[in-house]
Amino acid sequence: MDKVKVVKIEDRIPKLKEHRKQKANRRLIYYLSFFFLLLLVVVYFQSDLSHVKKITVSGNYFVTDNEILEKSEISTKTKYLNVSEDEMMERLEEISEISSVSIQKKFFNQVIIKVSEFQRVGYFRKENLYYPMLQNGKMLEPLKKNERPVNAPVIVSWKDPEQLEMMAQELQKLPEGIIHRISEITHTPAANSSNQLTLFMTDGNKVVTTISKFSDRLTAYPSLVSELKPEEKGTFYLGISTRFERYNQVEESNEQN
């Protein structure tokens, strides 16, 4: 039989001591690492390093940066980890002019706010005040006395709110270039058409049409004008058929008679 090798306990003691020492060192390193990590977290939250460092706002034209920041309830004093994108979006979408919002958190402690605004399709004039009308039909607070309508027509002589909402829906379908060519829209109901409109254009012409199929008919306006001579001005009648009448055409007809 083979002899069994016997290791004396005295020979094993140094190895046991070394193993215990290494285990104790690893435990100490673990506790020290955890302690310093905890200390760094505490220092981070107590210092300015945890605050939002930069806020970028883009996509806004009518709504100011200050209005957006105030509504979003965010500033450079806000804790970066406390910023909730969903809550900010809900608050900002309460602003009537804003149609959509996206919030992005980026390294290092940066927050990016991108908004899209409803287009102002017109300004409703009432008692010398101009109320911006959005493409969704909402009416905003009137402009300040020193402000004037820009990039959208003035809408006057309207009494029926439902027709005004229909008008807003039709205007939003128009290309921006055509909207800018309309100076004023007046509700001029006739005996055979309660939704008749008269448009005063920025080029000096007039257009008589109706709310129904308004956007479809107005889309043809640039091509109709291009067929006129530069000095020719008059009224376009855009209905089932299209007709143009020069401003002096009636006078010339009366003189010939």
C-alpha positions as CSV (number, residue, x, y, z in Angstrom):
1,M,0.0,0.0,0.0
2,D,1.1,3.6,-0.7
3,K,2.0,5.6,2.2
4,V,-0.3,8.6,3.0
5,K,1.5,11.9,3.0
6,V,0.7,13.7,6.3
7,V,1.1,17.5,6.4
8,K,1.7,18.8,9.8
9,I,-0.5,21.6,11.2
10,E,2.6,23.7,11.8
11,D,3.3,23.7,8.0
12,R,-0.2,24.9,7.2
13,I,-0.4,27.8,9.6
14,P,1.6,30.4,7.5
15,K,-0.6,29.7,4.5
16,L,-3.8,30.0,6.5
17,K,-2.5,33.3,7.9
18,E,-1.7,34.6,4.4
19,H,-5.1,33.6,3.1
20,R,-6.9,35.3,6.0
21,K,-4.7,38.5,5.5
22,Q,-5.6,38.6,1.8
23,K,-9.3,38.2,2.6
24,A,-9.2,40.9,5.2
25,N,-7.4,43.3,2.7
26,R,-10.0,42.7,0.1
27,R,-12.8,43.3,2.6
28,L,-11.1,46.6,3.7
29,I,-10.7,47.7,0.0
30,Y,-14.4,47.0,-0.6
31,Y,-15.5,49.0,2.5
32,L,-13.1,51.9,1.7
33,S,-14.4,52.0,-2.0
34,F,-18.0,52.0,-0.9
35,F,-17.3,54.7,1.7
36,F,-15.5,57.0,-0.9
37,L,-18.3,56.3,-3.4
38,L,-20.9,57.3,-0.9
39,L,-18.8,60.4,0.0
40,L,-18.6,61.4,-3.7
41,V,-22.4,61.0,-4.1
42,V,-23.0,63.2,-1.0
43,V,-20.6,65.8,-2.3
44,Y,-22.1,65.7,-5.7
45,F,-25.7,66.4,-4.5
46,Q,-24.5,69.1,-2.1
47,S,-22.5,70.9,-4.7
48,D,-23.3,72.9,-7.8
49,L,-22.1,70.0,-9.9
50,S,-25.6,68.4,-9.6
51,H,-27.4,71.4,-11.0
52,V,-28.4,71.9,-14.6
53,K,-25.5,73.6,-16.4
54,K,-27.0,74.6,-19.7
55,I,-30.6,75.0,-21.1
56,T,-31.1,75.3,-24.8
57,V,-34.5,76.4,-26.2
58,S,-35.2,76.2,-30.0
59,G,-38.1,76.2,-32.4
60,N,-40.0,79.1,-30.8
61,Y,-40.9,82.3,-32.5
62,F,-43.9,83.8,-30.8
63,V,-43.4,82.3,-27.4
64,T,-40.3,83.8,-25.7
65,D,-37.5,81.7,-24.1
66,N,-38.4,83.2,-20.7
67,E,-42.0,82.1,-21.0
68,I,-40.9,78.6,-21.9
69,L,-38.4,78.4,-19.0
70,E,-40.9,79.8,-16.6
71,K,-43.6,77.3,-17.6
72,S,-41.2,74.4,-17.6
73,E,-40.1,75.2,-14.1
74,I,-36.4,74.6,-14.9
75,S,-33.4,76.7,-14.2
76,T,-29.7,76.4,-13.4
77,K,-30.7,75.8,-9.8
78,T,-32.6,72.7,-10.7
79,K,-31.1,69.4,-9.8
80,Y,-30.2,67.6,-13.1
81,L,-31.4,64.2,-11.8
82,N,-34.8,65.8,-10.8
83,V,-35.6,66.9,-14.3
84,S,-38.6,64.9,-15.6
85,E,-39.0,65.1,-19.3
86,D,-42.6,63.9,-19.2
87,E,-43.7,66.5,-16.6
88,M,-41.9,69.3,-18.5
89,M,-43.6,68.3,-21.7
90,E,-47.1,68.3,-20.1
91,R,-46.5,71.8,-18.6
92,L,-45.2,73.3,-21.9
93,E,-48.1,71.8,-24.0
94,E,-50.5,73.9,-21.8
95,I,-49.2,76.9,-23.7
96,S,-51.8,77.6,-26.4
97,E,-49.2,78.5,-29.1
98,I,-47.2,75.3,-28.7
99,S,-48.3,72.3,-30.8
100,S,-45.6,69.8,-29.7
101,V,-42.5,69.5,-27.4
102,S,-39.5,67.3,-27.1
103,I,-37.1,67.3,-24.1
104,Q,-33.6,65.8,-24.2
105,K,-31.1,65.4,-21.4
106,K,-27.5,65.4,-22.5
107,F,-24.0,65.1,-20.9
108,F,-22.8,67.1,-19.0
109,N,-26.0,68.3,-17.2
110,Q,-27.5,69.9,-20.3
111,V,-31.2,70.1,-21.1
112,I,-32.4,70.7,-24.7
113,I,-36.0,71.9,-25.2
114,K,-37.4,71.9,-28.8
115,V,-40.9,73.2,-29.5
116,S,-43.1,73.5,-32.5
117,E,-45.7,76.3,-32.6
118,F,-49.1,76.5,-34.2
119,Q,-49.1,78.8,-37.1
120,R,-50.9,82.1,-36.8
121,V,-53.2,82.0,-39.7
122,G,-54.9,85.4,-39.1
123,Y,-55.6,88.3,-36.7
124,F,-59.2,88.9,-35.7
125,R,-59.9,92.6,-35.4
126,K,-62.4,93.8,-32.8
127,E,-62.6,97.3,-31.4
128,N,-59.2,98.2,-32.7
129,L,-57.6,95.2,-31.0
130,Y,-56.0,92.3,-32.9
131,Y,-56.5,88.8,-31.6
132,P,-54.1,86.2,-33.1
133,M,-55.9,83.2,-34.4
134,L,-54.1,79.9,-34.5
135,Q,-54.4,77.2,-37.1
136,N,-56.3,75.0,-34.6
137,G,-59.0,77.7,-34.3
138,K,-57.9,79.0,-30.9
139,M,-57.9,82.7,-30.3
140,L,-55.1,84.3,-28.2
141,E,-55.0,87.4,-26.0
142,P,-54.9,90.6,-28.1
143,L,-51.7,92.1,-29.2
144,K,-50.3,95.0,-27.3
145,K,-51.2,98.5,-28.6
146,N,-47.7,99.0,-30.0
147,E,-47.8,95.6,-31.9
148,R,-49.2,95.1,-35.4
149,P,-50.2,91.9,-37.2
150,V,-47.4,90.3,-39.3
151,N,-47.3,87.5,-41.8
152,A,-51.0,86.8,-41.6
153,P,-54.2,88.5,-42.8
154,V,-56.5,90.7,-40.7
155,I,-60.0,89.2,-40.3
156,V,-62.9,91.7,-39.9
157,S,-66.7,91.8,-39.8
158,W,-67.2,88.3,-38.4
159,K,-70.1,87.4,-36.1
160,D,-70.5,83.7,-36.4
161,P,-67.9,81.8,-34.3
162,E,-68.5,78.5,-36.2
163,Q,-67.8,80.2,-39.5
164,L,-64.6,81.7,-38.0
165,E,-63.4,78.3,-37.0
166,M,-64.1,77.0,-40.5
167,M,-62.1,79.9,-41.8
168,A,-59.1,79.0,-39.6
169,Q,-59.2,75.4,-40.8
170,E,-59.2,76.6,-44.5
171,L,-56.4,79.1,-43.9
172,Q,-54.1,76.4,-42.4
173,K,-54.4,74.5,-45.7
174,L,-52.9,77.3,-47.7
175,P,-49.2,77.5,-48.5
176,E,-47.5,80.1,-46.4
177,G,-46.6,82.1,-49.5
178,I,-50.2,82.7,-50.4
179,I,-51.2,83.5,-46.8
180,H,-48.6,86.3,-46.9
181,R,-50.3,87.8,-50.0
182,I,-53.6,88.3,-48.2
183,S,-53.9,91.6,-46.4
184,E,-57.4,91.5,-45.1
185,I,-60.4,89.1,-45.1
186,T,-63.9,90.5,-44.7
187,H,-67.1,88.5,-44.3
188,T,-69.4,89.9,-46.9
189,P,-72.5,87.7,-46.9
190,A,-74.8,88.0,-50.0
191,A,-78.4,87.0,-50.6
192,N,-77.4,83.8,-52.3
193,S,-74.3,83.0,-50.2
194,S,-74.1,83.5,-46.4
195,N,-70.4,82.6,-46.3
196,Q,-69.2,84.9,-49.0
197,L,-65.8,86.6,-48.4
198,T,-64.0,89.6,-49.9
199,L,-60.2,89.5,-49.7
200,F,-57.9,92.5,-50.1
201,M,-54.5,91.3,-51.5
202,T,-51.2,92.9,-50.8
203,D,-50.7,93.4,-54.6
204,G,-53.7,95.6,-54.9
205,N,-56.2,93.1,-56.2
206,K,-59.4,91.8,-54.6
207,V,-60.8,88.3,-54.4
208,V,-64.5,87.4,-53.9
209,T,-65.0,83.8,-52.9
210,T,-66.6,81.7,-50.2
211,I,-65.4,79.9,-47.0
212,S,-66.3,76.5,-48.6
213,K,-63.5,75.3,-50.8
214,F,-61.6,78.5,-49.9
215,S,-58.1,76.9,-49.8
216,D,-58.6,75.0,-53.1
217,R,-59.7,78.2,-54.9
218,L,-57.0,80.4,-53.4
219,T,-54.2,78.0,-54.4
220,A,-54.8,79.1,-58.0
221,Y,-54.3,82.8,-57.2
222,P,-50.6,83.1,-58.1
223,S,-51.1,81.5,-61.6
224,L,-54.1,83.7,-62.2
225,V,-52.2,86.9,-61.3
226,S,-49.3,85.9,-63.5
227,E,-51.6,86.1,-66.6
228,L,-52.3,89.8,-65.9
229,K,-50.3,92.7,-67.2
230,P,-48.3,94.5,-64.5
231,E,-50.6,97.5,-64.5
232,E,-53.8,95.5,-64.5
233,K,-55.6,95.5,-61.1
234,G,-59.1,94.3,-60.4
235,T,-61.3,91.7,-58.7
236,F,-61.1,87.9,-59.1
237,Y,-64.4,86.1,-58.6
238,L,-63.5,82.5,-57.6
239,G,-66.5,80.3,-57.4
240,I,-67.8,77.5,-59.6
241,S,-66.2,79.4,-62.4
242,T,-63.4,82.0,-62.4
243,R,-63.9,85.6,-63.6
244,F,-61.7,88.7,-63.5
245,E,-63.0,92.2,-63.6
246,R,-60.7,95.2,-63.9
247,Y,-61.3,98.1,-61.5
248,N,-62.0,100.5,-64.4
249,Q,-63.9,98.0,-66.5
250,V,-67.3,99.2,-65.2
251,E,-66.5,102.8,-65.8
252,E,-65.3,102.1,-69.4
253,S,-68.5,100.2,-70.1
254,N,-70.6,103.1,-68.8
255,E,-68.7,105.6,-71.0
256,Q,-69.2,103.5,-74.1
257,N,-72.9,103.4,-73.4
